[in-house]
Amino acid sequence: MRLTAWLLSLAAGAAAIKFELPASKNPTPLCIWNYALEDTLAIISINVVPRDARTAADQSIEVKVVDRTHHNVYLSKKGLTDETRLAINTHHDADLGVCILNRGKRTSLFAHPGDHLVSDIDLDVHLGGDAIDYNAIANQESLSGMETELRKLATTADEILDEMEYLKTREQRLSSTNGTANTS
């Protein structure tokens, strides 16, 4: 049981998704949400492949990374093509959203129904220890394979302790709220 919970907590730091994103004159962003603790490194990789290479110039892929609770905009980037890697550090405990939209550039966007302005998006989000490039660290610090794995495990253990501390604080806050509600 403990091993299963531990493995699930390891898997929670990474998310990958592939989807198609049609262009529109006034697109609604598609947001993918992940919970992240305060001061967590997030590496976001976005690979954009237009369905039809001839329509690539007629589409503009935009991304915005935001947090739901505090409304921080960590970054906003327009005109994504091919593969783009982005890195941020969170400021607060909050849901972290990667919001992507496909804006059609043509004024006659809907005049040519045969032209399908669609891009395939491959989104990969890594949080915390999953976002760290341990191969680069191993090369830079001349670490052996075992030392690199120990570094990964130490980072994972720190993340688990931080998560447990957050849950403990949250439980205390909810208990005190419940206690004051019951005494009223």
C-alpha positions as a Markdown table, in Angstrom:
| # | Residue | x | y | z |
|---|---|---|---|---|
| 1 | Met | 0.0 | 0.0 | 0.0 |
| 2 | Arg | 2.8 | 2.5 | 0.9 |
| 3 | Leu | 4.7 | 1.6 | -2.2 |
| 4 | Thr | 1.7 | 2.2 | -4.4 |
| 5 | Ala | 1.1 | 5.7 | -2.8 |
| 6 | Trp | 4.8 | 6.5 | -3.2 |
| 7 | Leu | 4.8 | 5.5 | -6.9 |
| 8 | Leu | 1.6 | 7.5 | -7.5 |
| 9 | Ser | 3.2 | 10.6 | -5.9 |
| 10 | Leu | 6.2 | 10.2 | -8.2 |
| 11 | Ala | 4.0 | 10.0 | -11.3 |
| 12 | Ala | 2.1 | 13.1 | -10.2 |
| 13 | Gly | 5.0 | 15.3 | -11.2 |
| 14 | Ala | 4.8 | 14.7 | -14.9 |
| 15 | Ala | 1.9 | 15.0 | -17.4 |
| 16 | Ala | 2.0 | 14.5 | -21.2 |
| 17 | Ile | -0.9 | 15.0 | -23.5 |
| 18 | Lys | -1.4 | 15.2 | -27.3 |
| 19 | Phe | -4.4 | 16.9 | -28.9 |
| 20 | Glu | -5.5 | 18.8 | -32.0 |
| 21 | Leu | -6.2 | 22.5 | -31.7 |
| 22 | Pro | -8.3 | 24.2 | -34.5 |
| 23 | Ala | -7.7 | 27.8 | -35.3 |
| 24 | Ser | -10.4 | 30.4 | -34.7 |
| 25 | Lys | -10.6 | 34.2 | -35.1 |
| 26 | Asn | -11.6 | 34.5 | -31.4 |
| 27 | Pro | -10.3 | 31.2 | -29.9 |
| 28 | Thr | -11.1 | 30.0 | -26.4 |
| 29 | Pro | -7.9 | 28.8 | -24.6 |
| 30 | Leu | -7.6 | 25.1 | -23.8 |
| 31 | Cys | -6.0 | 24.9 | -20.3 |
| 32 | Ile | -4.3 | 21.9 | -18.7 |
| 33 | Trp | -4.1 | 22.1 | -14.9 |
| 34 | Asn | -1.6 | 20.6 | -12.5 |
| 35 | Tyr | -1.2 | 21.3 | -8.8 |
| 36 | Ala | 2.2 | 22.6 | -7.8 |
| 37 | Leu | 3.6 | 23.6 | -4.4 |
| 38 | Glu | 5.3 | 26.9 | -3.8 |
| 39 | Asp | 8.8 | 27.4 | -5.3 |
| 40 | Thr | 8.4 | 24.4 | -7.7 |
| 41 | Leu | 10.3 | 24.2 | -10.9 |
| 42 | Ala | 8.1 | 23.5 | -13.9 |
| 43 | Ile | 9.5 | 22.6 | -17.4 |
| 44 | Ile | 6.9 | 22.8 | -20.2 |
| 45 | Ser | 7.6 | 21.4 | -23.6 |
| 46 | Ile | 5.2 | 22.2 | -26.4 |
| 47 | Asn | 5.6 | 20.7 | -29.9 |
| 48 | Val | 3.4 | 22.3 | -32.6 |
| 49 | Val | 2.8 | 20.5 | -35.9 |
| 50 | Pro | 0.4 | 22.1 | -38.3 |
| 51 | Arg | -1.9 | 19.5 | -39.8 |
| 52 | Asp | -1.2 | 20.9 | -43.3 |
| 53 | Ala | 2.2 | 22.5 | -43.7 |
| 54 | Arg | 0.7 | 25.0 | -46.3 |
| 55 | Thr | -1.5 | 26.5 | -43.5 |
| 56 | Ala | 1.3 | 27.0 | -41.0 |
| 57 | Ala | 1.6 | 30.7 | -41.8 |
| 58 | Asp | -2.1 | 31.2 | -41.3 |
| 59 | Gln | -2.0 | 30.0 | -37.6 |
| 60 | Ser | -0.5 | 31.5 | -34.5 |
| 61 | Ile | -0.2 | 29.3 | -31.4 |
| 62 | Glu | -0.1 | 31.2 | -28.1 |
| 63 | Val | 0.6 | 29.8 | -24.6 |
| 64 | Lys | 0.1 | 31.4 | -21.2 |
| 65 | Val | 1.1 | 29.8 | -17.9 |
| 66 | Val | -1.0 | 31.0 | -15.0 |
| 67 | Asp | -2.0 | 30.0 | -11.5 |
| 68 | Arg | -5.7 | 29.7 | -10.7 |
| 69 | Thr | -5.6 | 30.9 | -7.1 |
| 70 | His | -3.5 | 34.0 | -7.2 |
| 71 | His | -3.9 | 34.9 | -10.9 |
| 72 | Asn | -0.2 | 35.1 | -11.5 |
| 73 | Val | 0.8 | 35.0 | -15.2 |
| 74 | Tyr | 4.2 | 33.3 | -15.2 |
| 75 | Leu | 4.7 | 33.7 | -18.9 |
| 76 | Ser | 2.9 | 34.5 | -22.1 |
| 77 | Lys | 4.4 | 33.6 | -25.5 |
| 78 | Lys | 3.0 | 34.0 | -29.0 |
| 79 | Gly | 3.9 | 32.5 | -32.4 |
| 80 | Leu | 5.1 | 29.1 | -31.2 |
| 81 | Thr | 6.4 | 26.9 | -33.9 |
| 82 | Asp | 8.0 | 23.4 | -33.8 |
| 83 | Glu | 9.3 | 22.5 | -30.3 |
| 84 | Thr | 9.5 | 25.1 | -27.5 |
| 85 | Arg | 10.7 | 24.5 | -24.0 |
| 86 | Leu | 9.7 | 26.9 | -21.2 |
| 87 | Ala | 10.7 | 27.0 | -17.5 |
| 88 | Ile | 9.1 | 28.7 | -14.6 |
| 89 | Asn | 9.3 | 28.6 | -10.7 |
| 90 | Thr | 6.0 | 28.9 | -8.9 |
| 91 | His | 5.4 | 31.6 | -6.3 |
| 92 | His | 2.6 | 30.0 | -4.3 |
| 93 | Asp | 0.8 | 26.6 | -3.7 |
| 94 | Ala | -1.8 | 26.6 | -6.5 |
| 95 | Asp | -3.1 | 25.0 | -9.6 |
| 96 | Leu | -0.8 | 25.7 | -12.5 |
| 97 | Gly | -2.4 | 26.1 | -15.8 |
| 98 | Val | -0.9 | 25.8 | -19.3 |
| 99 | Cys | -3.4 | 27.6 | -21.6 |
| 100 | Ile | -2.9 | 27.2 | -25.3 |
| 101 | Leu | -4.9 | 28.7 | -28.2 |
| 102 | Asn | -4.7 | 28.7 | -32.0 |
| 103 | Arg | -5.5 | 32.1 | -33.5 |
| 104 | Gly | -6.3 | 32.2 | -37.2 |
| 105 | Lys | -4.4 | 35.0 | -39.0 |
| 106 | Arg | -6.4 | 35.1 | -42.2 |
| 107 | Thr | -9.3 | 37.5 | -42.5 |
| 108 | Ser | -11.0 | 35.0 | -44.8 |
| 109 | Leu | -10.6 | 32.3 | -42.1 |
| 110 | Phe | -13.8 | 30.6 | -42.9 |
| 111 | Ala | -14.1 | 31.4 | -46.6 |
| 112 | His | -12.1 | 28.3 | -47.6 |
| 113 | Pro | -13.8 | 25.3 | -46.0 |
| 114 | Gly | -11.2 | 23.0 | -47.6 |
| 115 | Asp | -8.4 | 24.6 | -45.7 |
| 116 | His | -8.3 | 23.0 | -42.3 |
| 117 | Leu | -6.5 | 25.3 | -39.9 |
| 118 | Val | -5.6 | 22.7 | -37.3 |
| 119 | Ser | -2.4 | 22.1 | -35.4 |
| 120 | Asp | -1.4 | 19.0 | -33.5 |
| 121 | Ile | -0.1 | 19.9 | -30.1 |
| 122 | Asp | 2.2 | 17.7 | -28.0 |
| 123 | Leu | 2.3 | 19.1 | -24.4 |
| 124 | Asp | 4.7 | 17.7 | -21.8 |
| 125 | Val | 4.7 | 19.2 | -18.3 |
| 126 | His | 7.3 | 18.2 | -15.7 |
| 127 | Leu | 7.1 | 19.5 | -12.1 |
| 128 | Gly | 9.6 | 19.5 | -9.3 |
| 129 | Gly | 12.2 | 16.7 | -9.3 |
| 130 | Asp | 10.9 | 15.5 | -12.7 |
| 131 | Ala | 11.8 | 18.8 | -14.2 |
| 132 | Ile | 15.5 | 18.6 | -13.2 |
| 133 | Asp | 17.9 | 17.4 | -15.9 |
| 134 | Tyr | 19.9 | 14.9 | -13.9 |
| 135 | Asn | 22.1 | 13.9 | -16.8 |
| 136 | Ala | 23.4 | 17.4 | -17.1 |
| 137 | Ile | 24.1 | 17.5 | -13.4 |
| 138 | Ala | 25.8 | 14.2 | -13.5 |
| 139 | Asn | 28.1 | 15.4 | -16.4 |
| 140 | Gln | 28.8 | 18.7 | -14.8 |
| 141 | Glu | 29.6 | 17.2 | -11.3 |
| 142 | Ser | 31.1 | 14.0 | -12.6 |
| 143 | Leu | 28.7 | 11.8 | -10.7 |
| 144 | Ser | 28.4 | 8.1 | -11.1 |
| 145 | Gly | 25.1 | 6.4 | -12.0 |
| 146 | Met | 24.5 | 5.5 | -8.4 |
| 147 | Glu | 25.2 | 9.0 | -7.2 |
| 148 | Thr | 22.8 | 10.4 | -9.8 |
| 149 | Glu | 20.1 | 8.1 | -8.6 |
| 150 | Leu | 20.7 | 9.0 | -5.0 |
| 151 | Arg | 20.4 | 12.7 | -6.0 |
| 152 | Lys | 17.0 | 11.9 | -7.6 |
| 153 | Leu | 15.8 | 10.0 | -4.6 |
| 154 | Ala | 16.9 | 12.8 | -2.2 |
| 155 | Thr | 15.0 | 15.3 | -4.4 |
| 156 | Thr | 11.9 | 13.1 | -4.4 |
| 157 | Ala | 12.1 | 12.6 | -0.6 |
| 158 | Asp | 12.3 | 16.4 | -0.1 |
| 159 | Glu | 9.2 | 16.8 | -2.3 |
| 160 | Ile | 7.3 | 14.2 | -0.3 |
| 161 | Leu | 8.2 | 15.9 | 2.9 |
| 162 | Asp | 7.2 | 19.3 | 1.6 |
| 163 | Glu | 3.8 | 17.8 | 0.4 |
| 164 | Met | 3.3 | 16.2 | 3.8 |
| 165 | Glu | 4.1 | 19.5 | 5.6 |
| 166 | Tyr | 1.6 | 21.2 | 3.3 |
| 167 | Leu | -1.1 | 18.6 | 4.0 |
| 168 | Lys | -0.4 | 18.8 | 7.8 |
| 169 | Thr | -0.8 | 22.6 | 7.7 |
| 170 | Arg | -3.9 | 22.4 | 5.6 |
| 171 | Glu | -5.4 | 19.8 | 8.0 |
| 172 | Gln | -4.7 | 22.1 | 11.0 |
| 173 | Arg | -6.3 | 25.1 | 9.2 |
| 174 | Leu | -9.4 | 23.0 | 8.4 |
| 175 | Ser | -9.6 | 21.6 | 11.9 |
| 176 | Ser | -9.5 | 25.1 | 13.4 |
| 177 | Thr | -12.1 | 26.3 | 11.0 |
| 178 | Asn | -14.3 | 23.3 | 11.9 |
| 179 | Gly | -13.7 | 23.9 | 15.6 |
| 180 | Thr | -14.8 | 27.6 | 15.4 |
| 181 | Ala | -17.8 | 26.7 | 13.4 |
| 182 | Asn | -18.9 | 24.1 | 16.0 |
| 183 | Thr | -18.6 | 26.5 | 18.9 |
| 184 | Ser | -20.8 | 29.1 | 17.3 |
